[in-house]
Amino acid sequence: MGHSALPVRDIRLCAGAARAATLKEMDEQRTISVMVVDQHQEVCEALARGLKGLPGFHVLSHTGNLVLAAELAHQFRPDVIIADFKWSETPRPDALRWLARVSPGTRMVVYTSYFTDGEREAFESAGAEHCLLKGLSLKELANQLRKVAEREPTGSVADPQAPPAA
């Protein structure tokens, strides 16, 4: 007895069902849109590249310029902005407030190499959802960003400051 093959029509139906199942799985794993802000171009690009390579993340943009970051955040409204504010000429918590003001609903994550006394608390009171130290593995950073994106915003954004002078 010869071995039976599915008619072409049935193969197409099976392939369509498999594609639909894959799309459903993708819908179930929400994609998190991210914007990366860091003045160190190499760090900014490496972080953006690393996150782009992970399932469930879509990097909308990356920049080292605070004014451009605000424009892009307003335009794209990412789920999460991950930023290092150490370099900002604007007081750091004020820079965070400004980004939060131009992109309501975006969760702010501070990602820096160190915190000075009281700085973590200042960022949290300015609206940071999470404060992370650089040096985390990409996997751990991604896990932290997922947790931030999945929960309801907890940071408060009070008394937003005017944008810094160009």
Secondary structure, DSSP 8 states (H G I E B T S, - for coil): -------HHHHHHHHHHHHHHHHHHHHHS--EEEEEE-SSHHHHHHHHHHHHTSTTEEEEEEES-HHHHHHHHHHH--SEEEE--TT-SS-HHHHHHHHHHHSTT-EEEEEES---TTHHHHHHHHTEEEEEETT--HHHHHHHHHHHHHS-------S-------
